[in-house]
Amino acid sequence: MILAVAALFASCNSNKNGNANAVANDSTAVNDSNATDSAKAAGDSLVYEGMVPAADCAGIRYRVAMDAAKKNFSMKEEYMETETKVKETLFEDGTIAPYEKAGKKALKLTTKGNDSYYLMTVDDNTLRMVNEDLEEGVAGNYDLKLAK
């Protein structure tokens, strides 16, 4: 189970390289110089934030903005050198679709680079990052809280 979670969230070094390439190849990707917010989703949006554990850095801070219909998203990933110092920032966007496995339901976020993230609803204000089998991580807190 730990390996599945590790594969989903990947360590900072392996995830940086794959996502950096996806961002570099995506002509609509936002870069640090003109990014004011990851909330690129049109109209009213739901924004979830949280920091999750990582193998090779202090953690990964996520900010996920979804349109109100939960069809599209934009995401900011900050790889943390310390709890407060950002080592690297990546931006991604893509589509959201319902996902179900073994009777459990989640949202599947698919980036333009075909990376997938899975979020299960915990309560009205919390989404939890899980792996493809909709299993929760055992190494810490993978919750993203509603910010607005």
N, CA, C and O atoms as a GROMACS GRO file, in nm:
protein
  592
    1MET      N    1   0.083  -0.119   0.000
    1MET     CA    2   0.000   0.000   0.000
    1MET      C    3   0.087   0.126   0.000
    1MET      O    4   0.057   0.223  -0.068
    2ILE      N    5   0.196   0.122   0.077
    2ILE     CA    6   0.287   0.237   0.081
    2ILE      C    7   0.345   0.261  -0.057
    2ILE      O    8   0.360   0.375  -0.100
    3LEU      N    9   0.380   0.153  -0.126
    3LEU     CA   10   0.435   0.167  -0.260
    3LEU      C   11   0.334   0.229  -0.356
    3LEU      O   12   0.371   0.310  -0.441
    4ALA      N   13   0.207   0.192  -0.342
    4ALA     CA   14   0.105   0.249  -0.429
    4ALA      C   15   0.090   0.398  -0.406
    4ALA      O   16   0.078   0.476  -0.500
    5VAL      N   17   0.091   0.439  -0.278
    5VAL     CA   18   0.080   0.581  -0.246
    5VAL      C   19   0.204   0.654  -0.296
    5VAL      O   20   0.195   0.763  -0.352
    6ALA      N   21   0.320   0.593  -0.276
    6ALA     CA   22   0.445   0.655  -0.322
    6ALA      C   23   0.444   0.671  -0.473
    6ALA      O   24   0.489   0.773  -0.525
    7ALA      N   25   0.393   0.570  -0.543
    7ALA     CA   26   0.388   0.579  -0.689
    7ALA      C   27   0.293   0.690  -0.733
    7ALA      O   28   0.321   0.759  -0.831
    8LEU      N   29   0.182   0.707  -0.662
    8LEU     CA   30   0.085   0.809  -0.700
    8LEU      C   31   0.141   0.948  -0.679
    8LEU      O   32   0.134   1.033  -0.768
    9PHE      N   33   0.196   0.971  -0.563
    9PHE     CA   34   0.242   1.106  -0.530
    9PHE      C   35   0.387   1.127  -0.569
    9PHE      O   36   0.432   1.241  -0.578
   10ALA      N   37   0.459   1.021  -0.592
   10ALA     CA   38   0.599   1.023  -0.633
   10ALA      C   39   0.685   1.111  -0.542
   10ALA      O   40   0.636   1.204  -0.478
   11SER      N   41   0.809   1.081  -0.539
   11SER     CA   42   0.900   1.163  -0.459
   11SER      C   43   0.924   1.294  -0.531
   11SER      O   44   0.896   1.307  -0.651
   12CYS      N   45   0.976   1.391  -0.460
   12CYS     CA   46   0.998   1.524  -0.519
   12CYS      C   47   1.086   1.515  -0.642
   12CYS      O   48   1.056   1.578  -0.744
   13ASN      N   49   1.195   1.439  -0.637
   13ASN     CA   50   1.288   1.438  -0.749
   13ASN      C   51   1.227   1.373  -0.872
   13ASN      O   52   1.242   1.427  -0.982
   14SER      N   53   1.160   1.260  -0.859
   14SER     CA   54   1.105   1.196  -0.977
   14SER      C   55   0.984   1.271  -1.028
   14SER      O   56   0.964   1.278  -1.149
   15ASN      N   57   0.903   1.327  -0.940
   15ASN     CA   58   0.783   1.399  -0.982
   15ASN      C   59   0.820   1.530  -1.049
   15ASN      O   60   0.756   1.571  -1.145
   16LYS      N   61   0.924   1.596  -0.999
   16LYS     CA   62   0.965   1.723  -1.058
   16LYS      C   63   1.002   1.706  -1.204
   16LYS      O   64   0.961   1.786  -1.288
   17ASN      N   65   1.078   1.602  -1.234
   17ASN     CA   66   1.123   1.584  -1.371
   17ASN      C   67   1.007   1.557  -1.464
   17ASN      O   68   1.000   1.617  -1.571
   18GLY      N   69   0.915   1.467  -1.426
   18GLY     CA   70   0.801   1.437  -1.511
   18GLY      C   71   0.710   1.555  -1.527
   18GLY      O   72   0.667   1.586  -1.638
   19ASN      N   73   0.679   1.623  -1.418
   19ASN     CA   74   0.589   1.737  -1.426
   19ASN      C   75   0.656   1.855  -1.494
   19ASN      O   76   0.589   1.929  -1.566
   20ALA      N   77   0.784   1.874  -1.473
   20ALA     CA   78   0.853   1.985  -1.538
   20ALA      C   79   0.847   1.967  -1.688
   20ALA      O   80   0.827   2.064  -1.762
   21ASN      N   81   0.865   1.844  -1.735
   21ASN     CA   82   0.857   1.819  -1.878
   21ASN      C   83   0.717   1.843  -1.928
   21ASN      O   84   0.698   1.903  -2.035
   22ALA      N   85   0.616   1.797  -1.854
   22ALA     CA   86   0.478   1.818  -1.896
   22ALA      C   87   0.445   1.966  -1.900
   22ALA      O   88   0.380   2.012  -1.994
   23VAL      N   89   0.490   2.041  -1.800
   23VAL     CA   90   0.463   2.184  -1.798
   23VAL      C   91   0.537   2.252  -1.912
   23VAL      O   92   0.481   2.341  -1.978
   24ALA      N   93   0.663   2.212  -1.936
   24ALA     CA   94   0.741   2.275  -2.043
   24ALA      C   95   0.678   2.250  -2.180
   24ALA      O   96   0.686   2.335  -2.268
   25ASN      N   97   0.616   2.132  -2.198
   25ASN     CA   98   0.556   2.098  -2.326
   25ASN      C   99   0.415   2.151  -2.342
   25ASN      O  100   0.360   2.144  -2.451
   26ASP      N  101   0.355   2.204  -2.238
   26ASP     CA  102   0.219   2.253  -2.241
   26ASP      C  103   0.220   2.403  -2.268
   26ASP      O  104   0.262   2.481  -2.182
   27SER      N  105   0.173   2.443  -2.383
   27SER     CA  106   0.179   2.584  -2.420
   27SER      C  107   0.087   2.670  -2.335
   27SER      O  108   0.101   2.792  -2.334
   28THR      N  109  -0.008   2.609  -2.264
   28THR     CA  110  -0.099   2.688  -2.181
   28THR      C  111  -0.054   2.689  -2.035
   28THR      O  112  -0.123   2.746  -1.951
   29ALA      N  113   0.057   2.627  -2.005
   29ALA     CA  114   0.104   2.622  -1.866
   29ALA      C  115   0.138   2.763  -1.818
   29ALA      O  116   0.184   2.848  -1.895
   30VAL      N  117   0.114   2.786  -1.690
   30VAL     CA  118   0.144   2.915  -1.630
   30VAL      C  119   0.283   2.908  -1.570
   30VAL      O  120   0.318   2.806  -1.511
   31ASN      N  121   0.363   3.012  -1.584
   31ASN     CA  122   0.493   3.010  -1.520
   31ASN      C  123   0.495   3.106  -1.402
   31ASN      O  124   0.402   3.186  -1.385
   32ASP      N  125   0.599   3.098  -1.321
   32ASP     CA  126   0.608   3.178  -1.199
   32ASP      C  127   0.597   3.327  -1.224
   32ASP      O  128   0.541   3.398  -1.140
   33SER      N  129   0.648   3.378  -1.335
   33SER     CA  130   0.654   3.522  -1.356
   33SER      C  131   0.518   3.585  -1.377
   33SER      O  132   0.499   3.702  -1.344
   34ASN      N  133   0.420   3.511  -1.431
   34ASN     CA  134   0.289   3.571  -1.452
   34ASN      C  135   0.179   3.502  -1.373
   34ASN      O  136   0.061   3.526  -1.398
   35ALA      N  137   0.215   3.418  -1.278
   35ALA     CA  138   0.114   3.347  -1.200
   35ALA      C  139   0.078   3.426  -1.075
   35ALA      O  140   0.164   3.451  -0.990
   36THR      N  141  -0.045   3.464  -1.065
   36THR     CA  142  -0.091   3.531  -0.944
   36THR      C  143  -0.172   3.436  -0.859
   36THR      O  144  -0.185   3.456  -0.738
   37ASP      N  145  -0.228   3.333  -0.920
   37ASP     CA  146  -0.313   3.239  -0.848
   37ASP      C  147  -0.332   3.117  -0.936
   37ASP      O  148  -0.333   3.128  -1.058
   38SER      N  149  -0.348   3.001  -0.874
   38SER     CA  150  -0.372   2.882  -0.953
   38SER      C  151  -0.518   2.869  -0.989
   38SER      O  152  -0.556   2.771  -1.054
   39ALA      N  153  -0.601   2.962  -0.948
   39ALA     CA  154  -0.745   2.955  -0.974
   39ALA      C  155  -0.777   3.002  -1.115
   39ALA      O  156  -0.847   3.102  -1.133
   40LYS      N  157  -0.727   2.931  -1.215
   40LYS     CA  158  -0.754   2.964  -1.354
   40LYS      C  159  -0.893   2.918  -1.395
   40LYS      O  160  -0.943   2.958  -1.501
   41ALA      N  161  -0.957   2.834  -1.314
   41ALA     CA  162  -1.088   2.782  -1.349
   41ALA      C  163  -1.185   2.899  -1.366
   41ALA      O  164  -1.189   2.990  -1.284
   42ALA      N  165  -1.261   2.895  -1.472
   42ALA     CA  166  -1.351   3.006  -1.504
   42ALA      C  167  -1.468   3.013  -1.406
   42ALA      O  168  -1.509   2.912  -1.349
   43GLY      N  169  -1.518   3.134  -1.390
   43GLY     CA  170  -1.637   3.154  -1.307
   43GLY      C  171  -1.611   3.125  -1.161
   43GLY      O  172  -1.498   3.131  -1.114
   44ASP      N  173  -1.718   3.093  -1.089
   44ASP     CA  174  -1.705   3.058  -0.949
   44ASP      C  175  -1.621   2.932  -0.937
   44ASP      O  176  -1.638   2.837  -1.014
   45SER      N  177  -1.531   2.932  -0.841
   45SER     CA  178  -1.448   2.813  -0.826
   45SER      C  179  -1.439   2.773  -0.680
   45SER      O  180  -1.462   2.853  -0.589
   46LEU      N  181  -1.406   2.647  -0.661
   46LEU     CA  182  -1.378   2.592  -0.529
   46LEU      C  183  -1.228   2.575  -0.521
   46LEU      O  184  -1.167   2.520  -0.613
   47VAL      N  185  -1.168   2.621  -0.413
   47VAL     CA  186  -1.023   2.612  -0.398
   47VAL      C  187  -0.992   2.530  -0.273
   47VAL      O  188  -1.041   2.559  -0.164
   48TYR      N  189  -0.912   2.426  -0.291
   48TYR     CA  190  -0.869   2.340  -0.182
   48TYR      C  191  -0.718   2.352  -0.166
   48TYR      O  192  -0.646   2.357  -0.266
   49GLU      N  193  -0.671   2.355  -0.041
   49GLU     CA  194  -0.528   2.369  -0.015
   49GLU      C  195  -0.485   2.271   0.094
   49GLU      O  196  -0.564   2.233   0.180
   50GLY      N  197  -0.358   2.231   0.088
   50GLY     CA  198  -0.301   2.148   0.192
   50GLY      C  199  -0.160   2.106   0.157
   50GLY      O  200  -0.120   2.111   0.041
   51MET      N  201  -0.086   2.064   0.259
   51MET     CA  202   0.050   2.014   0.238
   51MET      C  203   0.050   1.865   0.271
   51MET      O  204  -0.002   1.823   0.375
   52VAL      N  205   0.109   1.787   0.182
   52VAL     CA  206   0.115   1.643   0.199
   52VAL      C  207   0.262   1.600   0.215
   52VAL      O  208   0.352   1.671   0.169
   53PRO      N  209   0.285   1.487   0.279
   53PRO     CA  210   0.422   1.438   0.296
   53PRO      C  211   0.487   1.404   0.161
   53PRO      O  212   0.418   1.372   0.064
   54ALA      N  213   0.619   1.412   0.158
   54ALA     CA  214   0.696   1.376   0.038
   54ALA      C  215   0.824   1.306   0.082
   54ALA      O  216   0.873   1.327   0.192
   55ALA      N  217   0.876   1.221  -0.006
   55ALA     CA  218   0.994   1.142   0.028
   55ALA      C  219   1.122   1.223   0.030
   55ALA      O  220   1.208   1.201   0.116
   56ASP      N  221   1.138   1.318  -0.062
   56ASP     CA  222   1.266   1.386  -0.079
   56ASP      C  223   1.266   1.535  -0.047
   56ASP      O  224   1.362   1.605  -0.078
   57CYS      N  225   1.160   1.584   0.015
   57CYS     CA  226   1.155   1.724   0.054
   57CYS      C  227   1.063   1.738   0.176
   57CYS      O  228   1.006   1.640   0.222
   58ALA      N  229   1.051   1.860   0.225
   58ALA     CA  230   0.973   1.883   0.347
   58ALA      C  231   0.824   1.860   0.327
   58ALA      O  232   0.750   1.849   0.425
   59GLY      N  233   0.779   1.852   0.205
   59GLY     CA  234   0.639   1.827   0.173
   59GLY      C  235   0.604   1.894   0.042
   59GLY      O  236   0.682   1.970  -0.014
   60ILE      N  237   0.484   1.865  -0.005
   60ILE     CA  238   0.433   1.928  -0.126
   60ILE      C  239   0.305   2.001  -0.088
   60ILE      O  240   0.210   1.940  -0.040
   61ARG      N  241   0.305   2.132  -0.110
   61ARG     CA  242   0.187   2.213  -0.080
   61ARG      C  243   0.106   2.224  -0.210
   61ARG      O  244   0.156   2.270  -0.312
   62TYR      N  245  -0.020   2.181  -0.202
   62TYR     CA  246  -0.110   2.185  -0.317
   62TYR      C  247  -0.213   2.295  -0.301
   62TYR      O  248  -0.260   2.323  -0.190
   63ARG      N  249  -0.248   2.357  -0.412
   63ARG     CA  250  -0.362   2.449  -0.421
   63ARG      C  251  -0.436   2.407  -0.548
   63ARG      O  252  -0.386   2.423  -0.659
   64VAL      N  253  -0.556   2.353  -0.530
   64VAL     CA  254  -0.635   2.302  -0.641
   64VAL      C  255  -0.761   2.386  -0.653
   64VAL      O  256  -0.839   2.397  -0.559
   65ALA      N  257  -0.781   2.447  -0.770
   65ALA     CA  258  -0.901   2.525  -0.798
   65ALA      C  259  -0.984   2.448  -0.899
   65ALA      O  260  -0.935   2.407  -1.004
   66MET      N  261  -1.113   2.429  -0.866
   66MET     CA  262  -1.205   2.359  -0.955
   66MET      C  263  -1.319   2.453  -0.991
   66MET      O  264  -1.362   2.534  -0.908
   67ASP      N  265  -1.368   2.443  -1.115
   67ASP     CA  266  -1.487   2.520  -1.146
   67ASP      C  267  -1.603   2.462  -1.064
   67ASP      O  268  -1.596   2.349  -1.017
   68ALA      N  269  -1.706   2.539  -1.048
   68ALA     CA  270  -1.817   2.499  -0.961
   68ALA      C  271  -1.881   2.367  -1.004
   68ALA      O  272  -1.931   2.293  -0.920
   69ALA      N  273  -1.879   2.337  -1.133
   69ALA     CA  274  -1.936   2.213  -1.184
   69ALA      C  275  -1.840   2.094  -1.169
   69ALA      O  276  -1.877   1.981  -1.200
   70LYS      N  277  -1.719   2.121  -1.122
   70LYS     CA  278  -1.615   2.018  -1.105
   70LYS      C  279  -1.587   1.943  -1.235
   70LYS      O  280  -1.582   1.820  -1.238
   71LYS      N  281  -1.570   2.020  -1.343
   71LYS     CA  282  -1.535   1.963  -1.473
   71LYS      C  283  -1.391   1.995  -1.513
   71LYS      O  284  -1.329   1.919  -1.587
   72ASN      N  285  -1.338   2.108  -1.463
   72ASN     CA  286  -1.202   2.152  -1.496
   72ASN      C  287  -1.131   2.195  -1.368
   72ASN      O  288  -1.194   2.233  -1.270
   73PHE      N  289  -0.997   2.190  -1.371
   73PHE     CA  290  -0.920   2.231  -1.254
   73PHE      C  291  -0.790   2.296  -1.299
   73PHE      O  292  -0.745   2.280  -1.412
   74SER      N  293  -0.732   2.370  -1.206
   74SER     CA  294  -0.594   2.415  -1.218
   74SER      C  295  -0.528   2.386  -1.083
   74SER      O  296  -0.594   2.390  -0.979
   75MET      N  297  -0.400   2.356  -1.087
   75MET     CA  298  -0.331   2.314  -0.966
   75MET      C  299  -0.193   2.377  -0.958
   75MET      O  300  -0.121   2.386  -1.057
   76LYS      N  301  -0.160   2.419  -0.838
   76LYS     CA  302  -0.027   2.470  -0.809
   76LYS      C  303   0.037   2.373  -0.710
   76LYS      O  304  -0.022   2.342  -0.606
   77GLU      N  305   0.155   2.324  -0.742
   77GLU     CA  306   0.229   2.234  -0.656
   77GLU      C  307   0.358   2.303  -0.614
   77GLU      O  308   0.439   2.342  -0.698
   78GLU      N  309   0.376   2.319  -0.484
   78GLU     CA  310   0.499   2.380  -0.433
   78GLU      C  311   0.577   2.274  -0.356
   78GLU      O  312   0.532   2.222  -0.255
   79TYR      N  313   0.695   2.244  -0.407
   79TYR     CA  314   0.784   2.149  -0.341
   79TYR      C  315   0.864   2.227  -0.238
   79TYR      O  316   0.937   2.320  -0.273
   80MET      N  317   0.850   2.190  -0.112
   80MET     CA  318   0.901   2.270  -0.002
   80MET      C  319   1.041   2.225   0.041
   80MET      O  320   1.064   2.106   0.064
   81GLU      N  321   1.133   2.320   0.050
   81GLU     CA  322   1.266   2.294   0.103
   81GLU      C  323   1.260   2.283   0.255
   81GLU      O  324   1.322   2.196   0.316
   82THR      N  325   1.182   2.374   0.315
   82THR     CA  326   1.150   2.370   0.458
   82THR      C  327   1.000   2.391   0.468
   82THR      O  328   0.932   2.398   0.365
   83GLU      N  329   0.948   2.400   0.588
   83GLU     CA  330   0.803   2.420   0.602
   83GLU      C  331   0.756   2.551   0.540
   83GLU      O  332   0.639   2.563   0.504
   84THR      N  333   0.846   2.649   0.529
   84THR     CA  334   0.806   2.780   0.477
   84THR      C  335   0.878   2.821   0.350
   84THR      O  336   0.834   2.915   0.283
   85LYS      N  337   0.987   2.755   0.313
   85LYS     CA  338   1.064   2.793   0.195
   85LYS      C  339   1.035   2.700   0.077
   85LYS      O  340   1.051   2.578   0.087
   86VAL      N  341   0.991   2.760  -0.034
   86VAL     CA  342   0.957   2.684  -0.154
   86VAL      C  343   1.083   2.654  -0.234
   86VAL      O  344   1.164   2.742  -0.260
   87LYS      N  345   1.097   2.528  -0.272
   87LYS     CA  346   1.211   2.482  -0.352
   87LYS      C  347   1.179   2.495  -0.502
   87LYS      O  348   1.264   2.538  -0.580
   88GLU      N  349   1.057   2.457  -0.541
   88GLU     CA  350   1.016   2.460  -0.681
   88GLU      C  351   0.864   2.466  -0.688
   88GLU      O  352   0.795   2.408  -0.605
   89THR      N  353   0.813   2.537  -0.789
   89THR     CA  354   0.669   2.549  -0.808
   89THR      C  355   0.632   2.503  -0.948
   89THR      O  356   0.697   2.540  -1.046
   90LEU      N  357   0.528   2.421  -0.956
   90LEU     CA  358   0.477   2.373  -1.084
   90LEU      C  359   0.329   2.407  -1.094
   90LEU      O  360   0.259   2.412  -0.993
   91PHE      N  361   0.282   2.430  -1.215
   91PHE     CA  362   0.142   2.459  -1.241
   91PHE      C  363   0.089   2.359  -1.343
   91PHE      O  364   0.156   2.327  -1.441
   92GLU      N  365  -0.032   2.309  -1.319
   92GLU     CA  366  -0.095   2.216  -1.412
   92GLU      C  367  -0.243   2.247  -1.418
   92GLU      O  368  -0.299   2.306  -1.326
   93ASP      N  369  -0.306   2.208  -1.528
   93ASP     CA  370  -0.450   2.215  -1.535
   93ASP      C  371  -0.500   2.099  -1.619
   93ASP      O  372  -0.422   2.031  -1.686
   94GLY      N  373  -0.631   2.076  -1.613
   94GLY     CA  374  -0.687   1.964  -1.685
   94GLY      C  375  -0.834   1.947  -1.655
   94GLY      O  376  -0.904   2.042  -1.622
   95THR      N  377  -0.878   1.824  -1.667
   95THR     CA  378  -1.021   1.793  -1.653
   95THR      C  379  -1.047   1.706  -1.531
   95THR      O  380  -0.958   1.639  -1.479
   96ILE      N  381  -1.172   1.708  -1.488
   96ILE     CA  382  -1.216   1.629  -1.373
   96ILE      C  383  -1.326   1.535  -1.420
   96ILE      O  384  -1.414   1.575  -1.497
   97ALA      N  385  -1.322   1.411  -1.374
   97ALA     CA  386  -1.427   1.314  -1.405
   97ALA      C  387  -1.456   1.230  -1.281
   97ALA      O  388  -1.367   1.209  -1.198
   98PRO      N  389  -1.580   1.183  -1.267
   98PRO     CA  390  -1.610   1.090  -1.157
   98PRO      C  391  -1.528   0.962  -1.176
   98PRO      O  392  -1.501   0.921  -1.288
   99TYR      N  393  -1.491   0.900  -1.066
   99TYR     CA  394  -1.411   0.778  -1.070
   99TYR      C  395  -1.463   0.685  -0.961
   99TYR      O  396  -1.492   0.730  -0.850
  100GLU      N  397  -1.477   0.558  -0.993
  100GLU     CA  398  -1.527   0.461  -0.895
  100GLU      C  399  -1.446   0.333  -0.906
  100GLU      O  400  -1.414   0.285  -1.015
  101LYS      N  401  -1.415   0.277  -0.788
  101LYS     CA  402  -1.342   0.150  -0.784
  101LYS      C  403  -1.380   0.079  -0.656
  101LYS      O  404  -1.377   0.138  -0.548
  102ALA      N  405  -1.416  -0.047  -0.667
  102ALA     CA  406  -1.452  -0.131  -0.552
  102ALA      C  407  -1.558  -0.064  -0.465
  102ALA      O  408  -1.551  -0.071  -0.342
  103GLY      N  409  -1.656   0.000  -0.528
  103GLY     CA  410  -1.764   0.062  -0.454
  103GLY      C  411  -1.732   0.198  -0.392
  103GLY      O  412  -1.819   0.260  -0.332
  104LYS      N  413  -1.608   0.245  -0.406
  104LYS     CA  414  -1.570   0.376  -0.354
  104LYS      C  415  -1.574   0.477  -0.468
  104LYS      O  416  -1.548   0.444  -0.583
  105LYS      N  417  -1.608   0.601  -0.433
  105LYS     CA  418  -1.618   0.706  -0.534
  105LYS      C  419  -1.517   0.817  -0.505
  105LYS      O  420  -1.486   0.847  -0.390
  106ALA      N  421  -1.468   0.875  -0.613
  106ALA     CA  422  -1.370   0.984  -0.602
  106ALA      C  423  -1.380   1.071  -0.727
  106ALA      O  424  -1.458   1.043  -0.818
  107LEU      N  425  -1.300   1.175  -0.729
  107LEU     CA  426  -1.282   1.258  -0.848
  107LEU      C  427  -1.145   1.225  -0.906
  107LEU      O  428  -1.046   1.217  -0.833
  108LYS      N  429  -1.140   1.206  -1.037
  108LYS     CA  430  -1.013   1.182  -1.104
  108LYS      C  431  -0.975   1.309  -1.179
  108LYS      O  432  -1.046   1.353  -1.269
  109LEU      N  433  -0.863   1.368  -1.140
  109LEU     CA  434  -0.811   1.488  -1.206
  109LEU      C  435  -0.703   1.443  -1.303
  109LEU      O  436  -0.604   1.383  -1.263
  110THR      N  437  -0.723   1.472  -1.430
  110THR     CA  438  -0.627   1.432  -1.533
  110THR      C  439  -0.567   1.558  -1.594
  110THR      O  440  -0.638   1.643  -1.646
  111THR      N  441  -0.435   1.568  -1.586
  111THR     CA  442  -0.365   1.685  -1.639
  111THR      C  443  -0.351   1.673  -1.790
  111THR      O  444  -0.373   1.566  -1.848
  112LYS      N  445  -0.314   1.783  -1.854
  112LYS     CA  446  -0.291   1.781  -1.998
  112LYS      C  447  -0.174   1.691  -2.034
  112LYS      O  448  -0.164   1.644  -2.147
  113GLY      N  449  -0.085   1.666  -1.938
  113GLY     CA  450   0.027   1.575  -1.959
  113GLY      C  451  -0.009   1.430  -1.925
  113GLY      O  452   0.079   1.344  -1.923
  114ASN      N  453  -0.137   1.403  -1.900
  114ASN     CA  454  -0.192   1.271  -1.869
  114ASN      C  455  -0.150   1.216  -1.733
  114ASN      O  456  -0.156   1.095  -1.712
  115ASP      N  457  -0.108   1.301  -1.640
  115ASP     CA  458  -0.089   1.257  -1.502
  115ASP      C  459  -0.226   1.256  -1.436
  115ASP      O  460  -0.313   1.337  -1.471
  116SER      N  461  -0.246   1.166  -1.341
  116SER     CA  462  -0.376   1.156  -1.273
  116SER      C  463  -0.360   1.172  -1.123
  116SER      O  464  -0.264   1.124  -1.063
  117TYR      N  465  -0.456   1.241  -1.064
  117TYR     CA  466  -0.466   1.260  -0.920
  117TYR      C  467  -0.608   1.217  -0.881
  117TYR      O  468  -0.702   1.240  -0.956
  118TYR      N  469  -0.623   1.156  -0.764
  118TYR     CA  470  -0.752   1.107  -0.718
  118TYR      C  471  -0.785   1.172  -0.585
  118TYR      O  472  -0.704   1.171  -0.492
  119LEU      N  473  -0.907   1.229  -0.576
  119LEU     CA  474  -0.950   1.298  -0.455
  119LEU      C  475  -1.084   1.242  -0.410
  119LEU      O  476  -1.182   1.244  -0.484
  120MET      N  477  -1.087   1.193  -0.286
  120MET     CA  478  -1.211   1.143  -0.225
  120MET      C  479  -1.267   1.250  -0.133
  120MET      O  480  -1.192   1.320  -0.064
  121THR      N  481  -1.399   1.262  -0.130
  121THR     CA  482  -1.464   1.356  -0.040
  121THR      C  483  -1.466   1.298   0.100
  121THR      O  484  -1.515   1.187   0.122
  122VAL      N  485  -1.412   1.374   0.196
  122VAL     CA  486  -1.415   1.335   0.337
  122VAL      C  487  -1.537   1.398   0.403
  122VAL      O  488  -1.613   1.331   0.472
  123ASP      N  489  -1.555   1.528   0.380
  123ASP     CA  490  -1.672   1.601   0.428
  123ASP      C  491  -1.691   1.723   0.336
  123ASP      O  492  -1.623   1.735   0.234
  124ASP      N  493  -1.782   1.811   0.372
  124ASP     CA  494  -1.813   1.927   0.287
  124ASP      C  495  -1.693   2.018   0.263
  124ASP      O  496  -1.691   2.092   0.164
  125ASN      N  497  -1.593   2.014   0.350
  125ASN     CA  498  -1.479   2.105   0.341
  125ASN      C  499  -1.346   2.036   0.314
  125ASN      O  500  -1.242   2.103   0.311
  126THR      N  501  -1.346   1.904   0.294
  126THR     CA  502  -1.220   1.831   0.285
  126THR      C  503  -1.221   1.729   0.171
  126THR      O  504  -1.314   1.651   0.157
  127LEU      N  505  -1.115   1.733   0.091
  127LEU     CA  506  -1.088   1.629  -0.008
  127LEU      C  507  -0.958   1.561   0.033
  127LEU      O  508  -0.866   1.626   0.080
  128ARG      N  509  -0.951   1.429   0.016
  128ARG     CA  510  -0.831   1.353   0.053
  128ARG      C  511  -0.767   1.294  -0.071
  128ARG      O  512  -0.834   1.228  -0.152
  129MET      N  513  -0.636   1.317  -0.086
  129MET     CA  514  -0.562   1.257  -0.196
  129MET      C  515  -0.544   1.108  -0.166
  129MET      O  516  -0.499   1.070  -0.058
  130VAL      N  517  -0.579   1.025  -0.265
  130VAL     CA  518  -0.569   0.880  -0.251
  130VAL      C  519  -0.502   0.825  -0.378
  130VAL      O  520  -0.479   0.898  -0.474
  131ASN      N  521  -0.470   0.697  -0.376
  131ASN     CA  522  -0.409   0.638  -0.494
  131ASN      C  523  -0.516   0.589  -0.592
  131ASN      O  524  -0.635   0.606  -0.566
  132GLU      N  525  -0.474   0.529  -0.700
  132GLU     CA  526  -0.565   0.484  -0.806
  132GLU      C  527  -0.666   0.381  -0.756
  132GLU      O  528  -0.777   0.371  -0.808
  133ASP      N  529  -0.627   0.304  -0.654
  133ASP     CA  530  -0.717   0.205  -0.596
  133ASP      C  531  -0.806   0.266  -0.487
  133ASP      O  532  -0.879   0.195  -0.418
  134LEU      N  533  -0.799   0.398  -0.473
  134LEU     CA  534  -0.874   0.476  -0.375
  134LEU      C  535  -0.839   0.437  -0.232
  134LEU      O  536  -0.925   0.437  -0.143
  135GLU      N  537  -0.712   0.404  -0.213
  135GLU     CA  538  -0.659   0.372  -0.080
  135GLU      C  539  -0.590   0.496  -0.024
  135GLU      O  540  -0.523   0.569  -0.096
  136GLU      N  541  -0.609   0.517   0.105
  136GLU     CA  542  -0.550   0.633   0.172
  136GLU      C  543  -0.406   0.605   0.208
  136GLU      O  544  -0.368   0.491   0.233
  137GLY      N  545  -0.325   0.710   0.211
  137GLY     CA  546  -0.185   0.698   0.250
  137GLY      C  547  -0.173   0.671   0.399
  137GLY      O  548  -0.256   0.715   0.478
  138VAL      N  549  -0.070   0.600   0.436
  138VAL     CA  550  -0.048   0.568   0.576
  138VAL      C  551   0.064   0.653   0.638
  138VAL      O  552   0.084   0.651   0.759
  139ALA      N  553   0.134   0.728   0.554
  139ALA     CA  554   0.251   0.802   0.602
  139ALA      C  555   0.219   0.942   0.650
  139ALA      O  556   0.311   1.018   0.680
  140GLY      N  557   0.094   0.980   0.656
  140GLY     CA  558   0.063   1.114   0.703
  140GLY      C  559  -0.071   1.163   0.653
  140GLY      O  560  -0.156   1.086   0.609
  141ASN      N  561  -0.087   1.293   0.661
  141ASN     CA  562  -0.213   1.357   0.626
  141ASN      C  563  -0.211   1.400   0.480
  141ASN      O  564  -0.123   1.475   0.438
  142TYR      N  565  -0.308   1.353   0.402
  142TYR     CA  566  -0.318   1.386   0.261
  142TYR      C  567  -0.444   1.467   0.232
  142TYR      O  568  -0.499   1.461   0.122
  143ASP      N  569  -0.490   1.543   0.332
  143ASP     CA  570  -0.614   1.620   0.318
  143ASP      C  571  -0.589   1.758   0.259
  143ASP      O  572  -0.490   1.824   0.291
  144LEU      N  573  -0.680   1.800   0.174
  144LEU     CA  574  -0.684   1.935   0.119
  144LEU      C  575  -0.812   1.998   0.170
  144LEU      O  576  -0.921   1.942   0.155
  145LYS      N  577  -0.801   2.115   0.230
  145LYS     CA  578  -0.915   2.183   0.293
  145LYS      C  579  -0.968   2.293   0.202
  145LYS      O  580  -0.893   2.359   0.130
  146LEU      N  581  -1.099   2.311   0.205
  146LEU     CA  582  -1.163   2.416   0.128
  146LEU      C  583  -1.114   2.553   0.176
  146LEU      O  584  -1.123   2.585   0.295
  147ALA      N  585  -1.062   2.632   0.083
  147ALA     CA  586  -1.009   2.764   0.119
  147ALA      C  587  -1.106   2.876   0.088
  147ALA      O  588  -1.107   2.978   0.156
  148LYS      N  589  -1.189   2.857  -0.015
  148LYS     CA  590  -1.290   2.958  -0.048
  148LYS      C  591  -1.406   2.896  -0.120
  148LYS      O  592  -1.501   2.966  -0.155
   0.00000   0.00000   0.00000
